[in-house]
Amino acid sequence: MKILVSNDDGYRSRGIRLLKEALAGLAEVTVVAPDRNRSGASNSLTLDIPLRVFESEPGVYYVQGTPTDCVHLAITGLFDYEHDMVVSGVNDGANLGDDTLYSGTVAAAIEGRFLGLPAMAVSLCTAPDEEAHFATAAQVARQLVGQLVQRPLEPTLILNVNVPNVPFAALKGFRSTRLGFRHRSEPILRAQDPRGRPVYWVGPSGSGQDTGPGTDFEAISQGYVSVTPLQID
């Protein structure tokens, strides 16, 4: 079995390294990921310039492009073999509710599904200035992949997995969830460059609005892994 691993945080991120290590015992793992952080890239595909691929170490490749570029290249001819599954992550930060529309992590999984492979996106619900338990999310991914090998997904689905930022032993369990919904984004942040010219930053995501029973927001708040089946329809 061959698993393609990608992300939107870049090939040097801690999350993707631990994910690769966790899955290595289940399958032959190949990493193809962006050369830098491409968070928020969504499903963008580079069509106006050629893409370059570099190998940083055996089995780890980086691309000067988006997460979707990475998965597309890897599945449609970069290698002389085929993959059996796509796993994207571990993302540094939650991908809950509306986040899935912007997320490069989720987009990488979606591209894998578009190209005919079972796919899963995994995110760790980190917060600023706290220890990130990427090993927990990597172990969750390994457990779910092991189950998917025995019981494959329906052809139209991907799994969007969010993991509480706690040690693995502290997880309450797993819940099948639906996407919640956030309030509108916070206002833009205005600033000035060193020459006094105005610049703008996109504001923070809005807080949860639909966070009720059955949502991914609720599961995470209660200490459960949220597993949301997504269908692009």
C-alpha positions as CSV (number, residue, x, y, z in Angstrom):
1,M,0.0,0.0,0.0
2,K,1.2,3.5,-0.9
3,I,0.1,6.7,0.8
4,L,0.6,10.2,-0.5
5,V,1.0,12.7,2.3
6,S,0.7,16.5,1.8
7,N,-0.2,19.6,3.7
8,D,-0.4,23.4,3.5
9,D,2.1,24.3,6.2
10,G,5.1,23.3,4.1
11,Y,7.3,20.2,3.8
12,R,9.4,21.2,6.8
13,S,6.5,21.5,9.3
14,R,6.5,19.3,12.4
15,G,3.0,18.1,11.7
16,I,3.8,16.5,8.4
17,R,7.0,14.9,9.7
18,L,5.2,13.2,12.6
19,L,2.3,12.2,10.2
20,K,4.8,10.5,7.9
21,E,6.4,8.7,10.8
22,A,3.1,7.5,12.1
23,L,1.9,6.1,8.8
24,A,5.2,4.5,7.9
25,G,4.3,1.3,9.8
26,L,1.1,0.9,7.7
27,A,2.3,1.7,4.2
28,E,5.0,3.1,2.0
29,V,4.7,6.9,2.5
30,T,5.7,9.6,0.0
31,V,5.5,13.3,1.0
32,V,4.8,15.9,-1.7
33,A,4.2,19.3,0.0
34,P,4.6,23.0,-0.7
35,D,8.0,24.6,-0.2
36,R,6.6,27.1,2.3
37,N,3.4,27.8,4.3
38,R,0.4,28.1,1.9
39,S,-2.4,28.2,4.5
40,G,-5.6,29.6,3.0
41,A,-4.7,28.5,-0.5
42,S,-7.9,26.5,-0.8
43,N,-8.2,24.6,-4.1
44,S,-6.1,27.0,-6.2
45,L,-4.2,25.4,-9.0
46,T,-1.1,27.0,-10.7
47,L,-1.7,27.3,-14.4
48,D,0.3,30.3,-15.6
49,I,3.8,29.2,-14.7
50,P,5.6,25.9,-14.7
51,L,6.1,24.1,-11.4
52,R,9.4,22.8,-10.1
53,V,9.8,19.8,-7.8
54,F,12.7,19.2,-5.5
55,E,13.6,16.2,-3.3
56,S,14.8,17.2,0.2
57,E,15.5,13.6,1.3
58,P,14.4,10.1,0.1
59,G,10.6,10.1,-0.2
60,V,10.1,13.8,0.6
61,Y,9.5,16.2,-2.2
62,Y,8.6,19.9,-2.2
63,V,6.9,22.0,-4.8
64,Q,6.9,25.7,-5.5
65,G,3.2,25.7,-5.6
66,T,-0.1,25.1,-3.7
67,P,-1.3,22.0,-1.8
68,T,-3.6,21.2,-4.8
69,D,-0.6,21.5,-7.1
70,C,1.3,19.0,-5.0
71,V,-1.4,16.4,-5.0
72,H,-2.2,16.9,-8.6
73,L,1.4,16.4,-9.7
74,A,2.0,13.4,-7.5
75,I,-1.1,11.5,-8.8
76,T,-1.0,12.5,-12.5
77,G,2.5,11.6,-13.5
78,L,5.2,12.7,-11.2
79,F,6.0,9.1,-10.2
80,D,6.1,5.9,-12.1
81,Y,3.8,4.2,-9.6
82,E,0.3,4.9,-8.2
83,H,-0.8,5.8,-4.7
84,D,-3.7,4.2,-2.9
85,M,-4.7,7.0,-0.5
86,V,-4.1,10.7,0.2
87,V,-3.7,11.9,3.8
88,S,-3.2,15.7,4.3
89,G,-1.9,17.3,7.5
90,V,-1.2,17.5,10.3
91,N,-2.4,21.1,10.0
92,D,-1.3,23.6,12.7
93,G,-4.7,24.9,13.6
94,A,-8.3,23.8,13.4
95,N,-10.3,23.4,10.1
96,L,-13.8,23.6,11.5
97,G,-17.0,24.8,9.8
98,D,-16.4,27.5,7.2
99,D,-12.6,26.9,7.5
100,T,-13.0,24.0,5.1
101,L,-13.7,26.4,2.2
102,Y,-10.3,28.2,2.7
103,S,-8.1,25.4,3.9
104,G,-5.2,24.2,1.8
105,T,-5.1,21.1,4.0
106,V,-8.7,20.1,3.2
107,A,-8.1,21.1,-0.5
108,A,-5.2,18.7,-0.8
109,A,-7.5,15.9,0.4
110,I,-10.3,17.1,-2.0
111,E,-7.9,17.0,-4.9
112,G,-7.0,13.4,-4.1
113,R,-10.7,12.5,-4.1
114,F,-11.2,14.3,-7.4
115,L,-8.5,12.1,-8.8
116,G,-10.1,8.9,-7.6
117,L,-8.3,8.1,-4.3
118,P,-9.7,7.8,-0.7
119,A,-8.7,10.9,1.1
120,M,-8.5,12.4,4.6
121,A,-7.5,15.8,6.1
122,V,-6.2,16.0,9.6
123,S,-5.9,19.1,11.7
124,L,-4.8,19.8,15.3
125,C,-6.9,22.4,17.1
126,T,-4.0,24.5,18.4
127,A,-4.2,27.9,20.0
128,P,-1.5,30.6,20.2
129,D,1.1,30.2,22.9
130,E,0.3,26.6,23.9
131,E,2.2,23.4,23.4
132,A,1.1,21.6,20.2
133,H,0.5,17.9,20.5
134,F,1.1,16.9,16.9
135,A,1.9,13.4,18.0
136,T,-1.7,13.0,19.1
137,A,-3.1,13.9,15.7
138,A,-0.6,11.7,13.9
139,Q,-1.7,8.7,16.1
140,V,-5.3,9.5,15.4
141,A,-4.5,9.6,11.6
142,R,-2.8,6.2,11.9
143,Q,-5.8,4.7,13.7
144,L,-8.3,6.0,11.1
145,V,-6.1,5.0,8.1
146,G,-5.9,1.5,9.6
147,Q,-9.7,1.4,9.8
148,L,-10.2,2.7,6.3
149,V,-8.0,0.0,4.9
150,Q,-10.5,-2.5,6.3
151,R,-13.6,-0.5,5.4
152,P,-12.9,2.0,2.5
153,L,-14.8,5.2,2.2
154,E,-17.7,5.7,-0.2
155,P,-16.3,7.0,-3.5
156,T,-17.8,10.5,-3.1
157,L,-16.6,11.2,0.4
158,I,-13.5,12.6,2.2
159,L,-13.0,12.8,5.9
160,N,-12.2,16.1,7.6
161,V,-10.6,15.2,11.0
162,N,-10.0,17.7,13.8
163,V,-8.2,16.7,16.9
164,P,-8.2,18.4,20.3
165,N,-4.8,19.7,21.3
166,V,-4.2,17.3,24.2
167,P,-2.1,14.2,24.8
168,F,-3.5,11.1,23.2
169,A,-4.5,9.5,26.5
170,A,-6.6,12.6,27.3
171,L,-8.9,12.2,24.2
172,K,-12.5,11.4,25.1
173,G,-13.0,9.4,21.9
174,F,-14.3,9.9,18.4
175,R,-17.5,11.5,17.1
176,S,-19.0,11.6,13.7
177,T,-20.0,15.2,13.1
178,R,-21.3,17.8,10.7
179,L,-19.8,21.1,9.9
180,G,-20.7,24.0,12.2
181,F,-20.7,27.6,11.1
182,R,-18.7,30.7,12.2
183,H,-19.8,34.3,12.6
184,R,-18.5,36.7,9.9
185,S,-14.8,37.4,9.9
186,E,-13.4,40.1,12.2
187,P,-12.6,43.4,10.6
188,I,-9.4,43.9,8.6
189,L,-6.3,45.1,10.5
190,R,-4.9,48.4,9.3
191,A,-1.2,49.2,9.6
192,Q,1.6,51.1,7.9
193,D,4.8,50.0,6.2
194,P,8.1,51.6,7.2
195,R,7.5,54.4,4.7
196,G,4.1,55.3,6.2
197,R,2.0,53.7,3.4
198,P,-1.1,51.9,4.5
199,V,-1.2,48.1,4.5
200,Y,-3.9,45.7,5.5
201,W,-4.1,42.3,7.1
202,V,-7.1,39.9,6.7
203,G,-8.9,39.9,10.1
204,P,-9.1,36.8,12.3
205,S,-11.8,34.2,11.7
206,G,-15.2,34.8,13.4
207,S,-16.2,32.9,16.5
208,G,-18.5,29.9,16.3
209,Q,-22.1,30.6,15.5
210,D,-23.6,27.2,14.8
211,T,-21.8,25.2,17.5
212,G,-24.7,23.1,18.7
213,P,-25.2,19.3,19.1
214,G,-23.6,17.2,16.4
215,T,-21.2,19.9,15.1
216,D,-17.5,19.7,14.8
217,F,-17.2,22.7,17.1
218,E,-19.1,20.9,19.9
219,A,-17.1,17.7,19.6
220,I,-13.8,19.5,19.9
221,S,-15.0,21.6,22.8
222,Q,-15.9,18.4,24.7
223,G,-12.5,16.8,24.0
224,Y,-13.5,14.4,21.2
225,V,-11.9,13.9,17.8
226,S,-14.3,15.3,15.2
227,V,-14.6,13.2,12.1
228,T,-16.8,15.0,9.4
229,P,-17.6,13.3,6.1
230,L,-17.5,15.9,3.3
231,Q,-19.1,15.5,-0.1
232,I,-18.4,18.0,-2.9
233,D,-21.8,18.4,-4.4
